[in-house]
Amino acid sequence: MRALVFGAVAASLMASSAIAATVNAVVNIAPPGTQSAGAANNRAVTVSRFDPSLGTLTQIDFTLDSTVDGFIQYEITGTSGGDVSVELGADASLTFLGLEFLSTNAAFSTTDFGKSGFDGVQDFAGASGNAYLGIVENDTDMRTVTAGMGIGFVVGQDILNQFTGVGAVNGFIPNSANTSATGPGSILQEFETNYTPALTVVYTFAPPPPPDGEIPLPAALPLLATALGGFGFMSWRKRRA
């Protein structure tokens, strides 16, 4: 039984030394919020570096959440009818250190079958038109970078080093709109495409070891108490026997 007690204490101490912690980086996107999609509104990104006084950085989790919203409406103005394909969307990517970390494609698409040639009324409705209002679509991409994982020709350890220290890492979120109504003949179309990015960066790290002579007992106490309780119970049973 003593061996079990000592084994439980050793296991608990090993577990306490392996505990990892996380902290969120400070992320700034400029311009913030919702803007018209397109190269003219590519976003600049800054991400605060990991503070090495907290411990050793072991992993970075990147999450890019992209939202596209807007409307598209069309009217066939020619005499030919047919199917009309409608799409409203935005492609975006997250770039750091000259590398593409993430990419998203938030998009709405549909096909209107059997539309007629111009029905005589330019109202974006009826037999020759349609309107899609209040469109909202979302897409998310995630990437985890560790010391043993690379992006392109850059190994993960180099990336972890780049994100450690003082100041911030600069990046970009380029985006482009993909909105159109295509079909037979001439089509009059009106649309608006807006893009909103949200970026989360989480650092996982190993806290520094405790000063010499100190043992991180709090994490070990539950297992120690359980082991000692079991030892006491077995001793009590033996005395009663």
N, C-alpha and C positions, 0 to 999 in steps of 0.2 A: 504493500500500500504506500510505503514511503516513496518507492520508485515512481508510482503514479503521481504522487504529489509533486515531486521534483520535475517530472516530465511535464505536468500541466503548467508549472511556473515557467519552465524554459520555453514552452510553446507560446505562452502569453507574452513573454518578453520579446521573443522574436517577432510576434505579430505587431507589437507596439512600435518596433523599430522600422517596420515596413509600411507604416501608414503614410499615404500620400495626401496632399492637400491641393486645393485649387483656388485660383483667384482670377477674376475677370479683368481683361485689359480695358483701358479707357479708349473707346473708339470714337473718332470724329469723322463725319462725312460732310463734304462741302461741294456744292450747296446742299443743305439738308432738306429732308421732306420730299414732297412730290414735285417733279419737274417734267416738262415735255420730254419724251424719249427721243434720243438721237445723239449724234456725235457732239453737237453743240453743248450738250449737257452731261458730258462725261464727268464723273465725280472723283474728287480727290479724297484720299483716305489717309488718316494717321492713326497708328495703333501704338499705345504706350508700351515700351519694352518691359520685360520681366525684371523685377528688382532682385538681384542675386543675393542680397542680404536675407531674403526669405528662405533660401535653400538652393537646391540644384534643379534647374528646369529639365523635365524629362519628356514632356509632351505638350503639343499645342493643338487645340481643336478650333477649326474655323467653320463658321456657319454663315452662309449668305442666303438671306431670305428676300426674294424679289417679288414685287407686286406690280401688276400692270392694270390700269383702268382707263376707261374712255368709252367712246361710241363710234359706230360706223353706220352709215346709211347710204343707199345707192338707188339709182333709177336707170333702167335700160332706156337709152334715148334713140336707139336704132330700131329698125323694123324686125330684126331677127331676134328670136327668143331662144331659150335654152337654160342650162344649169349655170348658177352663179356661185362661185366659191368665195366665202367671206372669211377673212382672218384679221385678228387684232392681237398684237403681241409685241414683246420686247426681248431681245437677247442681251444678256449682260455677263460680265466676267469680273473676277477679282484678281488683280495682278500685284504681286510684290516681288522685289528683287529681280525684275525682268522675267518672272515666271508666272504663268497662269495657274493660280491655286484652285479656283472654282469657276463654274459657269452655270448659268440658268437660262431657261426659255419659258417665261410665263406667257401663255398664249391661249386665245379663244379661236376656234375655227368651226365652220359649219358649211353646209352646201344647201342652197335653195334649188330644188329640182323643178324643172318645167316652167320657168318664168317666161312670160310672153314678151313680144316686142313692145315698144312704147305704147302705153294705154291712153295717152292723150293728156294725162295729168301728172305734172312733176311734183309729186307729193311724198316721194320715198315710201310708197306703200302701194297697195293694189296689186294688179297682175304683173306689173313690170318693175316693182321696187320693193324695198324692205328696209326696216330700221332696227338696229340692235343698240339699245341704250343701256346705260348703267352696267357695262361689262366690268367685272373684277376677276382677275385670275392671279394665281400665285404659284411660284416654283422655288424649291429650296435645294441647295447643294451643300455638302459637308465634306471636310477633309481633316484627318488626323495626321499630324507630323510627329514622328519620334526620331530618336537618334539613328535608328537603323533604317529609316525610310527616306527615300529621296523624291524629288520632283524634277522631272527633266534630267539634267546631268548634275544636279546639285544634291548632295547627300543631306539627310535630315539633320545630322549634327551641325553642319554649317548653317542651316536655317535656324536651329535652336540658338546658336551663338549670335546670329544676326538680330534675334528678338530678345537678347539679354543685355542688360546694361542700363544706361541713362538715356533720356530722350524718347524719341518715337521712330517707328518705321513708316516710311511714306509709300503709299500705293495708289492704285486707281481702280475705278469701276467704270470701264467703258460700256456703253449701251447703245443699241440701235433699235429703231422701230420697224416692225414688220406688219404693216396694216394695209389691206387692199381688198377690193371686190373685183374679181375677174370672171369674165364670161363672154357671151356672144356679142359681137359688135361693139358699139360705143356705150360706155357706162359712166354716168355722172355719179361721183361719190364724194361724200364729206365724212371726215373722221377726226378724232382727237385721240392721241395715245400718250398716256402719262406713265411715268416709271418711278417707283419708290423702293430704294434698297434699305435693308437692315442687316448689319454685320455684327456678329458676336465672336469674340476671340477669348478662349479660356486657356489659362496656363495651368498645367499640372506639374507639381514639383515635390521633391523630397526634402522635408525640413532638415536643417542641420542637426547633427547628433547633439545630445545634451552635454553640458560641461563635464569634465572628468570628475568621477566620483558620484555623479548623480544618475539614478536609475529611474526611467519614466514609469513609475509604479501605477499611476492611475489606469492605464490601459491594461495592466496585468491583474489588477485587484479582483475583477469578477471571476476569472478562472481560478485564482489562488483561493478565494473564499469558497468556491464550489468544491475544490479538492480537499481543503481542510475540513469542510463540513462532512464530506464523505468519510474522511479518515476518522473523525470523531464519532460518527454514527457506527462505523464498524467496530471501534474500540468499545463503545457502549454495549453493543450486542455481545461481544466476547465476554465482557465482565458479567453480564446477566446469565450467560450460558454457564 
